[in-house]
């Protein structure tokens, strides 16, 4: 069976389960094609739509599992799906909409083990209650819930016993783990989860997916000094302007962001940490001053890679609250700001790579591409090499 996976790491967690389910039900054959993705922007939706249409001639059946087929995390009604994607309606005899979570077997909850990645993605929570005004994904996945600790520990230990060397903790708002709802930020038990994983497993590399800054307490910063936790942290910042953060309905302000970023750079670690960050650009009301502050602080706080998400109205059959806000950014200004952001972010990235030059890094060997082994350092620098190391091996290499 051929498949394509786009979007967040939550998709990558569930796709292993889905492929295992297909294996067990004799659906993993040359007639079937699986696509999993997200609906973070209209552009993402349109790209996946084109991908489905392009593959309709090659495959008898196409199975679709993405946020676009959910409605409050339940499978969307077909008539509603085709009202959003009318281009696909004439192909509905070939298309099958799937829930994200396949049916469980009666034998085990940990039987899915398709090794399609070098690292294992471990879901610790799903959903969110914040309803940021730019976000369609939250409306699709709906309310926050946390996965039981014993299930997480058992899954990590199973993977570790099967030669896996790295797990990636993931979720839609993962640092909100065990909050009653994601707005009650002081209830987070994310730090205690990290401690339990360190205490109850022997997996050598623990990587944390995208986290929101309002849940990161002193216990978190103490815990991540442990060298088994990889020195790469991806922060969902979105903006530095207080007025824009408020209109986005975020649970933190500029002062809190600055305090949080400073704590990362005072960690007692023997390695060089990397800070990545998400930003929503061209959000309504973003002034020249707001945008310049974003550029300045990306440099000042060494944001070593910027994930730039252009604000999307979601006009394709759906919308988000911010689409109706006044003072939308004109297209000409968007293009100018995009160019400036790319210049600044690339400059910071190049400076970070230069700092890492000639340092010894612990790297995880991944798959082959162009006859070379791919690998990532512990702070998530990716490269290729000619040496014939085995996949999943951890080696020490100088950049």
Protein Blocks (a to p, Z undefined) as FASTA:
>chain_A
ZZddehjfklmmmmmmmmmmmmmnopacfkbccddddffbmklmmmmmmmmmmmmmmpmb
dcdddfklggehiacdfklmmmmmmmlmmmmmmpccddfbdcddfkbcklbccdfbfbdc
ddfbecjfklpakbmklmmnmpaddddfklmmmmmmmmmmnopabdcdddfblmlgoiab
lklmmlpcklmmmmmmmmmpcbfbdcdddddfklmcfklmmmmmpmklccbdcddekpac
fklmmmnopabdfklmmmmmmmmmmcccfbdcdddddddehiehiafklmmmmmmmmmmn
opabdcdddddeklnopacfklmpghiacfklmmmmmmmmmmmmmmmmmmmmmmmgopac
dddddddeehiacdddfkopacddfbfcdehiacdddZZ
